[in-house]
Amino acid sequence: MLRAHTSAHQNEIMRRGDKGFLVTGDVYRRDTIDITHFPIFHQMEGVRVFDRDTIWRDQNKSVRECVLQNMKLTLEGMVNKVFGKTQIRWVDAYFPFTDPSLEMEIYFNNEWLEVLGCGKVHSTLLKNCGFSGSDGWAFGLGLERLAMVLFSIPDIRLFWSQDERFVKQFRSGSIVKFTPYSKYPPCFKDISFWVPETFHENKFYELVRSISGDLVEDVKLIDKFTNSETKRDSHCY
C-alpha cells in the first residue's frame, strides 16, 4: 500500500509530546493529468501546537481567530521569504484533520496555483494526542509546486526527467531560472467515448498514463453528450 499523504505521521509524533515539527516524504495519488499534477510527489507537513495561555491573544478575537491569524502570518511569511513579495490568496477548503481548512494559492504563470493546504487542528485530535487545553494549526505542501515557482519550471513532469538538457541546468545550493529546450509545438488529440454509469475521470487518466507515460501534458473534458433515446452519456477529452 503506497501512502497518499504524510498526515498520518502527525498523530504518532504529537503522541511523543512534540509541539512543533515538519514531516517530509514521497506520496502517491491517482490524480488528474495536467502540468501541475503527477502521480508521485514529495509532501511536507508541519504542525504547531500552543497552550491556550501562551498564544498571542487579541481581546477582540476568539482563540480560533487568533490561531488562524498566527497560521496565516507564519505561512505568508514563509512564502514571501522564499519567493520575495508574492501575490497570495486564501481559499476555503476541506481536510479531515482540520477545521476550518484553507488553501493558499499564489499567482504563477498568469494563473493561480495552489501550493499548500492548512487549517486549525481538530481539538479532539489534540486531546487524543495528550494536548488537552491546547490549540494548533497544521499545513501540508507539495515541494515540487514550490520548486516550480522558485525555478520557473512550467511542468511538474520535468522533475522526473533524465534529459541532460534539464538536469544540467541545476546545481545544489544554486537557484537559477529554467531555460526551455523543446523546439516542438504541442500536438492536440481529441478522443470521445460512451461512459458507463460507474465511470470516474481518474480511471481514464490512469489509463492514459499507463499507455502514453509522460508524453501527455494535459487531459481536459471539453464536451459532454447524452443520447435522448438511450440516455447514454458520451465524453470528449
N, C-alpha and C positions, 0 to 999 in steps of 0.2 A: 504494500500500500504506500503510494507516494503522497506526502503531505501537501495539502492545498494552501496552507498558511502556517505561520510560526506562532500564532496566537496561543495555542495550547501550552507553549512553554512559559507563558506569563504566570499561569497558576502555580506551577512547580517552583518557580523562582521566588514568587511572593511568599510561598509557604516556608521558604528558608529565612524569611524576615527582611529581604532586600526591598527597599523603598524606591530605588531609582536604578534603572538598568536598561541596557539595549540587548536585543536578541537578533542575530542575523543568520540567514540560511537560505538554501535554494528551495523553491516551491514549484509545484506542477499543477497546471489547470487546463481543462478543455475550454478554450476561450474563442472569442471572435477573431477573425483574421483581418488585421489592418496594421499600419506602420507603428502603432503604439502597443500592440499586444503580441505575446509569444507564449507558447505552452509551458515554458520554463523561464523563471526569472529569479532574481535574488531579492529577498524581502528583509527589511529591517524594521523591528518593532521596538518601541520604547514605552516605559511606564514611569510615572512619577506619582508617589503617594505621600500625602502630608497629614499630620494630625490637624484636626479642625481648629485648634487654638494656636497653630503656628502659621497657617496660611494667611497671607495678607488679606485683610478684610476692609471693604468699603461698606460703611454702615448703611448706605442706601441700597446695597445689593445683597442678595441671598448667597449662601455658601455655593450653591450651584452656579450662579452667575460669576462668582469670584474664581471658581475652578476653571470655568470656560475662558475667562479673561486671561488667566495665567497661562493656559494652554495655547491660546491664540498668539499671545505676545511672544511666547517661547518659540513656537514653530515658525512664525513670521520672521523672527529674529534669525533663526537658523537658515531659512531660505535666502533672506537678504544678505547674510554673511557669506553664503556660498556663491550666489549669483550676482550680488550687487542689488541695487534697488530694482524690484521686480513688481509687475502688476499681479496682484493676488486677489482672489475672491473665494468666499466660503459658500458651500452648497449643502443643504440639508441631505442627510443620507441615513442609512440603516446598517448597523453592525450588531451582532448578537451580544457582544460583551460590553457595549457602551450605550448610554442614554443621557442626554441627546448625543447624536452622532453627526459628524460633519465631514465633508471632503474639502481639501484645499486644491484649488486649480490656479495655475499660473499661465500667463499669456506667452505662447511659444509658437513660432512659425505661423503667425496670423490666426491662431485659434487657441481656445482654452484647453489646457492639458491637465488632467488630474494627476497629482503627484503623491498625495497621501490621504489616508482616512484616519479619523481620530474621534475622540469623544470622552465624556465623563464615565469612568468605570462604574459599573453597577455596584451599589452598596452591598448587595448580597454576596457578590463575588469577593469583595474585600473582606467581608465578615468571615466567609468560609476559609480565607487565607490567613486569618488571625489579626486582621486590621479593623476590628470594631471601633467605631468612633473616628474613623479616618475617611478621607476623600482622596480622589486621584483622577488622573487622566492618562490616556494611552494613545499611541499613534502607530500606524504601520505605513511603510512606503516601499515602492519598488526602486531599488538602486539604479536600475537601468534608465528609468524615467528621469532621474536627476542627472545622470550622466549624459543623456540625450540633450538636455538643455545646456549643461556646462560645456560640452564639447561640440555643440551644434550638429549632432548626429540625427539625421531626419528619420531613420528607420531602425526600429529596435532589433530587427533580424541581424543587422550588421555586427552585433556583439558576439555572435556565434560564427562569424565569417573567419575562414582561414586564409582569405585572399591577402597576399602580401601588400597590395596597394592600400588595404585598410590597416592591417596590423602594424606596418612600419611607420604609420603616421603618429604613433603614440609611444611615449616613454614614461616610466614610473617617475612620479614627482613633478611631471610637467603637464600643464594644461594648454592644449592647442585646439584650434578650431578645425573641424573635419573638412577635408577637401574632397568633393565628389569626384569620382573617377569613371563612372559608367558613361559611355558615349551613345548608348542605345535608348531611344524613347520608349515609354510604356506601351504595351500591347494589350488592348481590351478585348475580352471574350465574354459573350453572353451565353447563359445556359438556363433553360426552363424545364420544369418537370412537374408532374402531378405529385402532390404530397399526401401521405396517409394521415389519419386523424391523430396518430401518436407522434407526428413529426416534430422535431425540435431543431432549430437552426444549428446548434452546436454539433449535432451529429453530422450535418452536412459539412461544416467547417473541418471536422476531424477527417472526413473522407477526402476533402480537397488536400489537406496537409499530407495524408498518407500516400497520395498519388503524385502530387506536384512538389512536395517538400517546401523549401523556402523560395521557390520561384514565383509563387503567387504573393503579391504585395498586399492586396486588398480584396475583400469579398463583401458586396453590399446587395441587399434586396432592393431591386429597382421597380418591381411591378408585381401585382397580385391579380389573379383572375378566378372567378367562381362560375362554373358551368351552371346555368339556370335550370337545366334538366336533371343532370346527375348530382348536382350540389357538390361536385368535387372541386377542390382548390388547386390552383397551379401557381407556382412561384417562379419568378425570373430573377436571376442573380447576375 
